[in-house]
Amino acid sequence: QVQLVESGGGLVQPGGSLRLSCLFSGSDFSLYMLRWYRQGPGKQREYLASIYHDSSAHYADSVKGRFTISRENTKNTMYLQMNSLQPEDAAVYYCYAQRSAVATAIWGQGTQVTVSS
């Protein structure tokens, strides 16, 4: 059974950086398409970025140029490098995995990011 565990969240000052990690277990990591989402207080869950089997990436306009998604297949881990963080980036950040467009999506439990001085 596939499981996802996020880590790396915390408190950061405006303008600062954080790197989130998503550890995958239970199947062949290299076969999965992976995404990051976030959900701020009182907001809907927001798509941030995707990374595919060939490590090609796609970003939402809201984070393009500030966030970088990556994956390390040898470690079964996906990352989200977040730079120039602002208070509006504060949210619970979730990772997501899906083997194919018709397969069941798997979500992690989330990691909290707080941006405040």
PECORHU-V779832 format. One record per backbone hydrogen bond with DSSP energy under -0.5 kcal/mol. NH is the residue of the N-H (numbers start at 1). CO is the residue of the C=O. If there is no record, write none. Layout:
BEGIN
nh=NH co=CO
nh=NH co=CO
END
This chain:
BEGIN
nh=3 co=25
nh=5 co=23
nh=7 co=21
nh=10 co=112
nh=12 co=114
nh=15 co=85
nh=16 co=13
nh=18 co=82
nh=20 co=80
nh=21 co=7
nh=22 co=78
nh=23 co=5
nh=24 co=22
nh=24 co=76
nh=25 co=3
nh=29 co=27
nh=31 co=28
nh=32 co=29
nh=33 co=98
nh=34 co=51
nh=35 co=96
nh=36 co=49
nh=37 co=94
nh=38 co=46
nh=39 co=92
nh=43 co=40
nh=46 co=38
nh=48 co=36
nh=49 co=36
nh=50 co=58
nh=51 co=34
nh=52 co=56
nh=55 co=52
nh=58 co=50
nh=60 co=48
nh=63 co=60
nh=64 co=60
nh=66 co=63
nh=67 co=63
nh=68 co=81
nh=70 co=79
nh=72 co=77
nh=75 co=72
nh=76 co=73
nh=77 co=72
nh=78 co=22
nh=79 co=70
nh=80 co=20
nh=81 co=68
nh=82 co=18
nh=82 co=80
nh=83 co=66
nh=83 co=81
nh=84 co=15
nh=85 co=16
nh=89 co=86
nh=90 co=87
nh=91 co=113
nh=92 co=39
nh=93 co=91
nh=93 co=111
nh=94 co=37
nh=96 co=35
nh=97 co=106
nh=98 co=33
nh=103 co=100
nh=106 co=97
nh=108 co=95
nh=109 co=4
nh=111 co=93
nh=113 co=91
nh=114 co=10
nh=116 co=12
nh=116 co=114
END
